[in-house]
Every structure is written in C-alpha cells, then in structure tokens.
C-alpha cells in the first residue's frame, strides 16, 4: 500500500499559500507579443478540447475548461492530487488588440490564443510637411 505523509493536510490556508491543491487548480499562463501578434498560452493538461470555452466580452477574455477523472467501477483511488472540475482564467485585454480576429488552438495540453495588434496601435511613419516660406528662405 502506498502511504503519503501530509502533516499539514488539515490546514487549507497552508495549502493555498505553499502551492497546495487550491493553487494547483489554476491554469498557469504565459503572455507575450511577437511582432504584430499578442499570444496567450494556457496550460490545460488532461482537458478534453470539447470542454474548452473561450469568449471575449468588452475586452475581457474568459477561458473555461473542464477537467475530469475517469471513474472505473471497483477502483479505489489512493492518491488524488490532480485537480478536477472547472478551470477558469480571465484576462483584461487592452484596446490595442483586435479581438475580432482572435484565433485559438489546442495542442499537447496547451491552449494558444493569438490576437493581432489592432492597426491603430501599430507603429506608423508620420510625414512631416514644411511650409513654402521655409523652403524659399533656405
């Protein structure tokens, strides 16, 4: 029989502070900009892609996914550390992103969202005009 020592198992606050079950339930993410595209990569291992729901409402991106354990009759779990249930992440996106063209893909347990930078937020060259009087005096 496999035994697990957990001297602080009854202290939920301890678990939450030191990376216990409550913290592991969150889906960690990376966000970065590469050229004219902003990327968000969210770890969702063991999630059925059909349960992933991504929405944008007033520049708030919400991603929800469901992670379940398969239950087989007659099997008694000895240790259960992998979080199950609904995982939700929310991000406030800036006005400089074109959320109408947001694309999402799921591969190897990672949900990747690519959001183009809006045309109005891209760097642009500004032409400088001069008056004819300045040209005549030169």
C-alpha positions as CSV (number, residue, x, y, z in Angstrom):
1,X,0.0,0.0,0.0
2,X,1.2,3.5,-0.8
3,X,1.2,6.0,2.0
4,X,1.5,9.7,1.7
5,X,2.7,11.8,4.5
6,X,0.9,15.1,4.8
7,X,1.4,16.6,8.3
8,X,-0.5,19.8,7.3
9,X,-3.3,18.2,5.3
10,X,-6.0,19.9,7.5
11,X,-4.7,23.4,7.0
12,X,-6.3,24.8,3.8
13,X,-4.6,28.1,4.2
14,X,-1.3,26.4,4.4
15,X,-2.0,24.5,1.2
16,X,-3.1,27.7,-0.6
17,X,-0.1,29.6,0.5
18,X,2.5,27.0,-0.3
19,X,1.2,25.7,-3.6
20,X,-1.2,23.0,-2.3
21,X,-4.3,21.8,-4.1
22,X,-6.1,25.2,-4.3
23,X,-3.1,26.7,-6.1
24,X,-2.6,23.8,-8.5
25,X,-6.2,24.1,-9.7
26,X,-5.3,27.4,-11.6
27,X,-4.2,27.1,-15.2
28,X,-0.8,28.8,-15.5
29,X,-0.2,31.0,-18.5
30,X,2.4,32.9,-20.5
31,X,1.6,36.0,-22.5
32,X,3.9,37.8,-24.9
33,X,4.0,39.9,-28.0
34,X,5.8,38.8,-31.1
35,X,5.7,41.3,-33.9
36,X,2.2,42.4,-34.6
37,X,0.6,39.5,-32.7
38,X,-0.1,39.0,-29.0
39,X,0.0,35.4,-27.7
40,X,-1.5,33.8,-24.6
41,X,-0.5,30.2,-23.8
42,X,-2.6,28.5,-21.1
43,X,-1.6,25.1,-19.6
44,X,-4.7,22.8,-19.7
45,X,-3.3,19.3,-19.4
46,X,-5.8,16.4,-19.4
47,X,-8.6,18.6,-20.6
48,X,-11.0,17.4,-23.4
49,X,-10.7,20.1,-26.1
50,X,-14.5,19.9,-26.5
51,X,-14.9,21.3,-23.0
52,X,-12.8,24.4,-23.7
53,X,-14.9,27.6,-24.0
54,X,-13.2,30.9,-24.8
55,X,-15.2,34.2,-25.0
56,X,-14.4,37.9,-25.2
57,X,-16.8,40.4,-23.8
58,X,-15.9,44.1,-23.5
59,X,-12.2,43.3,-23.8
60,X,-12.4,40.6,-21.1
61,X,-11.1,37.2,-22.3
62,X,-12.6,34.3,-20.4
63,X,-11.4,30.8,-20.8
64,X,-13.2,27.9,-19.1
65,X,-12.4,24.2,-19.4
66,X,-13.5,21.1,-17.6
67,X,-11.0,18.5,-16.2
68,X,-12.4,15.2,-15.0
69,X,-11.1,11.9,-13.7
70,X,-12.3,8.8,-15.4
71,X,-14.1,6.6,-12.8
72,X,-14.0,2.9,-13.1
73,X,-16.1,0.6,-11.0
74,X,-14.2,-1.2,-8.3
75,X,-11.2,1.1,-8.4
76,X,-10.3,2.9,-5.2
77,X,-8.0,5.9,-5.6
78,X,-5.1,6.0,-3.1
79,X,-3.8,9.5,-4.0
80,X,-5.6,12.2,-5.9
81,X,-3.5,15.4,-6.4
82,X,-4.5,16.4,-10.0
83,X,-7.2,19.0,-9.8
84,X,-10.6,18.2,-11.4
85,X,-13.6,20.4,-12.1
86,X,-13.9,23.7,-13.9
87,X,-10.8,25.8,-14.6
88,X,-11.4,29.5,-15.4
89,X,-8.9,32.2,-16.4
90,X,-9.9,35.8,-17.1
91,X,-7.6,38.4,-18.7
92,X,-8.4,42.1,-19.4
93,X,-7.2,42.8,-22.9
94,X,-6.2,46.3,-24.0
95,X,-8.0,48.3,-26.7
96,X,-4.9,47.9,-28.9
97,X,-5.8,44.3,-29.7
98,X,-8.1,43.2,-32.5
99,X,-10.3,40.7,-30.6
100,X,-12.5,40.2,-33.7
101,X,-9.6,38.3,-35.3
102,X,-8.6,36.2,-32.2
103,X,-7.7,32.6,-33.0
104,X,-7.3,29.6,-30.7
105,X,-5.6,26.2,-31.0
106,X,-5.1,23.4,-28.5
107,X,-2.1,21.1,-28.8
108,X,-0.3,18.9,-26.3
109,X,-2.2,20.3,-23.3
110,X,-1.6,23.9,-24.2
111,X,-4.3,26.4,-25.4
112,X,-2.7,29.0,-27.6
113,X,-4.6,32.2,-28.3
114,X,-3.2,34.6,-30.9
115,X,-4.6,38.1,-31.0
116,X,-3.5,40.5,-33.7
117,X,-2.4,44.0,-32.6
118,X,-5.0,46.5,-33.9
119,X,-4.0,48.5,-37.0
120,X,-4.4,51.8,-34.9
121,X,-1.9,50.5,-32.4
122,X,0.9,49.6,-34.8
123,X,3.8,51.9,-35.2
124,X,3.5,54.1,-38.3
125,X,5.6,56.7,-40.1
126,X,4.4,60.2,-39.9
127,X,5.2,62.5,-42.8
128,X,6.4,66.0,-41.9
129,X,5.4,68.8,-44.1
130,X,7.1,72.1,-44.4
131,X,5.7,75.4,-45.5
132,X,6.7,77.0,-48.8
133,X,8.1,80.1,-47.0
134,X,10.6,78.0,-45.1
135,X,11.8,76.4,-48.3
136,X,12.2,79.8,-50.0
137,X,14.4,81.2,-47.1
138,X,16.7,78.1,-47.2
